[in-house]
Amino acid sequence: MQDLEYAEVERKIMEQQQKEQEDKLMKQLAEEEEARIMKQIEEEQKVIEEKKKKEKETKLVSLPPEPNEGDKGIIQVVFRLPSGQRIERRFNQTDKLQIAYDFLDSRKDIDIPKYDLM
């Protein structure tokens, strides 16, 4: 009888140890999966940031030079940002509106995901 009780206790201890090992393994796997996902997210964010940076550089290079003050046929535009910051630039009257968008998009000190010109 005592041997049966001892065997039962032994079995329960083994089951408990096995369950603890399984739990530990599951926790480790979950942590590894979370770390893998976080690394993947960080890499994707780096790719997005690099893409934005290249787009800004491309737009900056494609901008026509700012006309000189006093030149004929120019307009002075003041952009007011949500932060209250004001940015001024001169454009030729014949410039397309896309140039104003490209000017704002090319600024490294501005990171506004969506905006309208009014």
C-alpha positions as CSV (number, residue, x, y, z in Angstrom):
1,M,0.0,0.0,0.0
2,Q,2.8,2.4,0.9
3,D,4.5,1.5,-2.3
4,L,1.4,2.5,-4.2
5,E,1.1,5.8,-2.4
6,Y,4.8,6.5,-3.0
7,A,4.4,5.6,-6.7
8,E,1.4,8.0,-6.9
9,V,3.3,10.8,-5.3
10,E,6.3,10.1,-7.6
11,R,4.0,10.2,-10.6
12,K,2.4,13.5,-9.5
13,I,5.9,15.0,-9.0
14,M,7.0,13.9,-12.5
15,E,3.8,15.3,-14.0
16,Q,4.3,18.6,-12.2
17,Q,7.9,18.8,-13.4
18,Q,6.9,17.9,-16.9
19,K,4.2,20.6,-16.8
20,E,6.7,23.1,-15.5
21,Q,9.1,22.3,-18.3
22,E,6.4,22.6,-20.9
23,D,5.3,25.9,-19.4
24,K,8.9,27.2,-19.4
25,L,9.4,26.0,-23.0
26,M,6.1,27.7,-24.1
27,K,7.1,30.9,-22.4
28,Q,10.5,30.8,-24.0
29,L,8.9,30.2,-27.4
30,A,6.5,33.1,-26.9
31,E,9.3,35.4,-25.9
32,E,11.3,34.4,-28.9
33,E,8.3,34.9,-31.2
34,E,7.7,38.3,-29.7
35,A,11.3,39.3,-30.2
36,R,11.2,38.1,-33.8
37,I,8.1,40.1,-34.5
38,M,9.5,43.2,-32.8
39,K,12.7,42.9,-34.9
40,Q,10.6,42.5,-38.0
41,I,8.5,45.6,-37.1
42,E,11.7,47.6,-36.4
43,E,13.2,46.6,-39.8
44,E,10.0,47.5,-41.6
45,Q,10.0,50.9,-39.9
46,K,13.6,51.5,-40.9
47,V,12.7,50.7,-44.5
48,I,9.7,53.1,-44.4
49,E,11.9,55.8,-42.9
50,E,14.6,55.3,-45.5
51,K,11.9,55.4,-48.2
52,K,10.6,58.7,-46.8
53,K,14.2,60.1,-46.6
54,K,14.8,59.2,-50.3
55,E,11.5,60.7,-51.4
56,K,12.4,64.0,-49.6
57,E,15.9,64.0,-51.2
58,T,14.4,63.3,-54.6
59,K,11.9,66.2,-54.2
60,L,14.6,68.5,-52.9
61,V,16.8,67.8,-56.0
62,S,13.9,68.3,-58.4
63,L,12.9,71.7,-57.0
64,P,13.6,74.7,-59.2
65,P,15.8,77.3,-57.6
66,E,14.1,79.9,-55.5
67,P,13.7,83.2,-57.5
68,N,15.6,86.2,-56.2
69,E,13.7,88.8,-54.3
70,G,12.8,91.6,-56.6
71,D,12.6,89.4,-59.7
72,K,9.6,90.0,-61.9
73,G,6.7,87.5,-61.9
74,I,7.3,86.1,-58.5
75,I,5.0,85.5,-55.5
76,Q,5.9,85.2,-51.9
77,V,4.1,82.3,-50.1
78,V,4.0,81.9,-46.3
79,F,3.2,78.4,-45.0
80,R,1.8,78.2,-41.5
81,L,2.3,74.8,-39.9
82,P,0.2,73.2,-37.2
83,S,3.0,73.9,-34.7
84,G,2.6,77.7,-35.5
85,Q,5.9,77.7,-37.4
86,R,6.0,79.9,-40.5
87,I,8.0,79.1,-43.6
88,E,8.4,81.5,-46.4
89,R,9.5,80.9,-50.0
90,R,9.3,82.7,-53.3
91,F,7.9,81.0,-56.4
92,N,7.5,82.0,-60.0
93,Q,4.0,82.9,-60.9
94,T,4.1,80.2,-63.6
95,D,5.2,77.4,-61.2
96,K,2.7,74.6,-60.7
97,L,1.2,74.0,-57.3
98,Q,3.0,70.7,-57.2
99,I,6.3,72.6,-56.7
100,A,4.9,74.1,-53.4
101,Y,3.9,70.6,-52.3
102,D,7.3,69.3,-53.2
103,F,9.0,72.2,-51.4
104,L,7.1,71.3,-48.2
105,D,7.6,67.5,-48.6
106,S,11.4,68.0,-49.1
107,R,11.8,69.9,-45.8
108,K,13.7,67.8,-43.3
109,D,12.3,69.8,-40.4
110,I,8.7,69.0,-41.3
111,D,7.1,65.6,-40.9
112,I,3.4,66.1,-41.4
113,P,1.8,62.9,-42.8
114,K,-1.2,64.6,-44.5
115,Y,-1.9,68.2,-45.2
116,D,-3.8,70.6,-47.4
117,L,-2.7,73.9,-48.9
118,M,-5.3,76.6,-48.5
